[in-house]
Amino acid sequence: MFELGKSCPHDLTRYVRNDDRLSNLAWVQQLRVGGHEQATVGLMSVNTPVLFGDKEGPMSLWEKDQMMSLAKLSNKLAIAKNPNAEVDTRSLQIENSLTLISAQKILQEDIAHGDEVVLKEDDLLRLAVEKIQSSRDVDEIKRFGICGLAIASAKLPTQTEVMANDASYIWQAVIKSDIHTWESTANENSMAVGGISEEELIRRVEGTAFVEVMYDFVSTSEGKMQSVSYTGTSVRNNVSHALGSDALSKVLALSADIVVAANLE
């Protein structure tokens, strides 16, 4: 059909766009005629299967990955043709979608069969927390923690409070994986006159999942990921409120500040 439409591209574009059976494929024709901006918008709006499966069913993770990868390429061509177009939000939305796709692959790699359906952002965040809670391996927790923080950051820049709220759940789960260490350290710090020394604090908490995630986070994260950092006021306040212990919050804050300072050296 698309080959036959070469002689009347505008008529075919209008027909495909208005036909419910073909509207999900309108981006194909738009790419063929050089309508990259329209193709990008069309690719971003595809939420039901195009290539495989029930057309009314959920979209597979693999297919969503293909659609968003095409959208990214199409958007680059649209920007090249019209550098002054309003594309910043669209570019960010595409990157956010690809971030969520990558996160889901990591979180489901142990059960992946190639037929996974796309999970919603809230479900991904919940899955990241569950993975952290069920793991006893610090490296795994670190990986799932960074993955969860990436999910929390996959939003528009104006949604900083939502990012902070989502990130708080991840940080809480990471901290609770070593909660006995943190509670005992907090108690010792409270009992010691002037608190325990920095060297003693480092000795006690070094190797905990929280410190490991902090080291990895501060050395690799930039841009909007800073909105999900434990050093952010909103994130730290949310976590402190959830933990319900000023003494615990104090040693966590001290530890985080030590990690940040060490990264700046």
Secondary structure, DSSP 8 states (H G I E B T S, - for coil): -TTGGGGSHHHHHHHHHH-TTTGGGHHHHHHHTT-HHHHHHHHHH--S-SSSS-TTS--BHHHHHHHHHHHHHHHHHHHHH-TTSS-HHHHHHHHHHHHHHHHHHHHTTTT--S--B---HHHHHHHHHHHHHH---HHHHHHHHHHHHHHHH-S-TT-HHHHHHHHHHHHHHHHHTTHHHHHHHHHHHHHSTT---HHHHHHHHTT-HHHHHHHHHHHH--GGGGGG-TTSHHHHHHHHHHHT-HHHHHHHHHHHHHHHHHHH-
